[in-house]
């Protein structure tokens, strides 16, 4: 080889080596930039995820605060507590991840006091709801301070997210540029060093190794992102440009009871029973993909296979990728069925409560422990002419005389300090004079043993009190009349009995002392006089018994009618031992009533059965019970003389007899006494019979 050729070769080799070195350096720098860009893109995604988690924590605080303020349900304190605990931690994560970014640190310095103020405001809202009630919490909500803070927090976080998205876009652009430069450098290396296969091969392997390293890092970043997606509790979908499902997370498959093979590669609108096939949803997804217009809160309602009727809320935004790969759409799904149902139930409950409060004739109110009105229905306005709006926040001292206000306050303290409801009568002035109210006052507790308010219901009982006074006067008049009747009864008993005893006694004396001087006709006349006077005596006794039955005070208790019936039957047997009478008494006839009066009922009914069966050689009498229109009826049945049903309406009147006195003795008072006793027990009495075939007397209590 000549020196010139060798020099040329050396020069060529030198130039090739120089170019090789230059290209190698460029390729190396591009590879490093490629790897760094991948790390920075992953870092940007991590920052965005931390910002989304911070916003989610504050939304939990907001949701828990609103829910508890509206309902007082402690289930809303769980997301509130979770948000309070998570927000500082997520803020620290964001600050750590953006430690080298001065602009983001400045935004965090502005965001952090907003977070503290929002958390403090929410804690205050919970405390107001606990201590002052729903109305005070609603009034505090209407100030819009909490909403303003939350809107400013969203704005600040969105600014930081936009900064991160812009930075991500720049880094992805740099990443793609690095890749293109690396390819260009490789092509130049092949063209310049085509004759240096070994060197090119070496450089190619070196470049390939760095590529593989970059791809490994990209794969790690991909797996990292997928692990984050898989841990999200809400169902997530990734759609391609044709709205086909590229992939879904585990929460999606678990929520909709679907499998990847039934989902991936299919159009979203063809899934299940085409619940997602909605024109509006199609338009929104296309805008999100093509115009980068994300949407939130789109509701889809319908019957979903395996899970039934559901309300799903969708959010969507574009995932930007390189031009040859094509952009994707990320869709998140939240099952809002229970939340919607709870909202409807809360609305219905509040509507029913408002309807009850608006239409109840009673005054319903709530006060705090200082006596200030927190709640009042419009019945108060109707009665006293004071607007409810003017009443709230004030006390009874602002509307009623001092003496009445002090009495109201004393009753309030009695309920609060006693910890139990109290019922009192209170008076209040109205246009037509003083009215009396029956007030039920009860403490309201926020936790066991600690009252925070007083609830009261006051019902106007003025008419009732006046009626009571009238009834009291009528009772006193009736008692006076009863005393007069007792005096009259005593007079009848004393003044009429004595002459009757004299008539009977002197008639008997004439019969005994003057018998030889009297003929048969005279003796018959004297016998009739004696019988009439004795009958008149029995009639007076029966009338007095009837009067006592009507006036006597009842002593109610458990009464065994079966035992009383057996006792009456035994007494009848002793007074008339020659009779053959079979008496059947059913067991277990237990009632609530006056035992003394019910004994009189059975004595009269069984006595009548005994009397009207005297013509039977062997008589049958039964006492028992039966069902009558849902109530228990008792009866006394005999197989005696009976009566014609045409005259049944006369049975229970005083002095009414359906048989002649010479056939069956009696005064006609017994059944009238039975009827009055049964009526005093709130029952009724009736009879059924066939002449000559016996009778059955029924009564209820």
Secondary structure, DSSP 8 states (H G I E B T S, - for coil): --HHHHHHHHHHHHHHHHHHHHHHHHHHHHHHHHHHHHHHHHHHHHHHHHHHHHHHHHHHHHHHHHHHHHH--TTHHHHHHHHHHHHHHHHHHHHHHTTT-HHHHHHHHHHHHHHHHHHHHHHHHHHHHHHH-HHHHHHHHTT-HHHHHHHHHHHHHHHHHHHHHHHHHHHHHHHHHHHHHHHHHHHHHHHHTTT-HHHHHHHHHHHHHHHHHHHHHHHHHHHHHHHHHHH-SSEEEEE-TTSBEEEE-HHHHHHHT--HHHHTTSBGGGSTTTTT--HHHHHHHHHHHHS---EEEEEEEEEETTTEEEEEEEEEEEE---TTT--EEEEEEEE-HHHHHHHHHHHHHHHHHHHHHHH-SSEEEEEETTS-EEEE-HHHHHHH---HHHHTT--GGGTS-HHHHHHHHHHHHHHHHHTS-EEEEEEEEETTEEEEEEEEEEEEEEETTEEEEEEEEEEE-HHHHHHHHHHHHHHHHHHHHHHHHHHHHHHHHHHHHHHHHHHHHHHHHHHHHSGGG--HHHHHHHHHHHHHHHHHHHHHHHHHHHHHHHHS---EEEEEHHHHHHHHHHHHHHHTTT--EEEEE-S--EEEEEHHHHHHHHHHHHHHHHHHTTT-SSEEEEEEEEEETTEEEEEEEE-S----GGGGGGTTSTT--SS-TTTS---S-HHHHHHHHHHHTT--EEEEE-TTS-EEEEEE-
